[in-house]
């Protein structure tokens, strides 16, 4: 029997910027069914490390994008994103670093951050057992198939279609909630809708695609904006695309190459050796970031099985999909990390002055 919890889940919906405290392990376990889920959303062992800690709401998760079935928008009931990501410890070491969904029943409103003299809980204070349990409480993290020895994992990403309901792009209420929840500004929503209509004209099949793309670049680039984000490469599909290796390591500084330079590495389906270049990555071109991690394996959300990369990619710190150009799921707050081929990046060697500043900051 799933116990009811009153509080955040029964009051006004949480908004971006509000302070919350993650409920205790015992309270959260009391909300879960036999599948370790609440309203279809799994509670994962990696999330126990955040129990009792306070966070500001990063975004309302009133909607999301489903990447299991054909990519589409989905409505989520009473959930938010905090600035907490899954480290994959209970899911075979998956390195996707997904932003965690928190059902409001697992949180409670608080007035502000914890007292300055209150030490934060250790990030890995919960021992995670091979069976997916934590502190002797088993949680479902995989399912077994007698005919398949390869593990099939269960996580929030694999279960999204079953923890959400349909949301079509034309439901205007979602954009109102985007603004009222504090996720995005009204100006950003209006800009997004203008882009969506412009992109619709380009793809309307009336012969305006090339001149409208040219006009977009002619107006936007001089204003220090991006090129049209959905341009594709010129290498014919089926022909090999170039590769490059920098052997980048976490902490290194890199600069994303120009959009034009990256287009030269892509085929007509916007892929480089199978890796898709997405329009959401275009705004990061020409800017400098730090490597967060090298990625060699992730869970395939469609099958639940671990997928090994033929060649490593990297994730860049603070670089996420903001769903500015994503048709049918605009302003999705899921903040997925894009994967970067090293041929799209160039190593930045910090100057002696920068190194000195970083050393001082580290010492503090």
Secondary structure by P-SEA (a helix, b strand, c coil): cbbbbccccccccccccbbbbbccaaaaaaacccccccccccccccccccccccccccccccbbbbccccbbbbbbcccccccccccccccccccccccccccccccccccccccccccccccccccccccccccccccccccccccccbbbbbcccccccccbbbbccccaaaaaaaaaaccccaaaaaaaaaaaaaaaaaaccccaaaaaaaaaaaccccccccccccbbbccccccbbbbbbccccccbbbbbccaaaaaaaccccccccccccccccccccccccccccccccccccccccbbbbcbbbbbbccccccccccccccccccbbbbbbccccbbbbbbcaaaaaaaaaaaac
